[in-house]
Structure formats: structure tokens, C-alpha cells
Amino acid sequence: MDTTARAELNMGTIVRHCCEVKADKRYQLADWRLRPLTDEMVGYARGDTHHLLYVYDRLKQQLAAGSAASMARDNVTKAGPNTRSIFSST
């Protein structure tokens, strides 16, 4: 993901990055407590979850490929010198 995607990390951005699909977010802020749900809301919910397993698999592969190590190094660097010394011995 580029720096723009990281700065704006949300489901829409992740789906756009992994699946090259622009997620429909028009019902994102709808009151989902109301029943019965409209047909449009049901369709939105179905579409909103359609790509989740694929996104999960893609992110899991990226983490396994070394992104996790890179993210951990970045977090340790931000955490300060005491944390860095703990991790530098391994």
C-alpha cells in the first residue's frame, strides 16, 4: 500500500487496494437498528462483506511475506531507545 492508503486505512481503502473495486459506502452511517432493513440496506451489507475473505487472504499473505517484520521494526523505532535495545539483542 502506498502512503496515502496507510494514512486513510479503512475498509474502503483496503478493498480498493486488494480488489481494485470501489466499495459502496452510502449506507455506512445508516441506522442499522431499524427493522425491517430495506432491500437496499441488505444489498449494501451483502456487497460490503463480499470481498472480506479475499482481503483476509491477501493481507495474511502480505504479513507472512515480511510486512509484519517491517511493521514491527517501524513500531520499535517509534517506541524509543529502550525498546530498540530489547529487540536488537535477538
N, C-alpha and C positions, 0 to 999 in steps of 0.2 A: 504494500500500500504506500502511496505517496504521502508526503507530509500533510497535505490538505485532508486526505481521508483520515489520518490519525487525529488531526485536530477536531474533526467532526465525526467521531466514532459513534455510530448508531446503526440500527438495523438497516435502514435505507441505504446508507453508505456501504455497508458490508455486502448487502445483496447486489448493489450496483457493481462493486469491485469483483466479487466472486462469480456472479452470474451474468453480468453485463445486462441487467434488467433494472429499469427504474421502478421501484416499489410504489404502489399506490398508497398514499398516506392520508387520504381525505377523511377517513373515519378514525384516525389515530386519537383524536381528542373527544370522540363521541362519548356519550354517557352509556356505557355498556351494561349498566344495571337495569336499564329499561327493558321490559319484556312485553310482548314478543319482539325479538330482533327483526328488523326489516330484512327483506331479501338482499338488499344492497349491503347491509352490515354483515350478513352471513357470507356473502361473496367476498367482501373485504377480508374477513377473518380467514377464509379459506386461502385466498391469494397471499395473505400476509404470512401464512405458515408454509406455503407451497415449497419454498426453497430452503427451509431450515436444515433438513438432513444433508443436503448437498453442501451448504455453507459449513455445517459442522465438520463434515469430512474434509473439506478444503482447509479449514483453519487447523484442524488436527494434524493434517499432513505438513502444513507450514511450520507448526510448532515442533513437530518431530524432526523436521529438516534443519533445525538450528535457530529458528526465530526465537525460541524460548531462551536459549543461551544468550542471544544478543539482547533480548529484553531484560534478562536478569543482570547482565553487565551494565546496561543503562541505568537500571534501578539502583544497583550497588553504587555506581558512580554518583548518583544524585543523593544517596543516603549519607555519604560523608566518609571521612578517612578511617574511622574505627570499623565500619562495616567492610570497607575495602580490605583492610588488613586481615580480617577474619577469612574472607574469600580468597585472598591471594595466596594463602598457605596451601590451598588444595589445587 
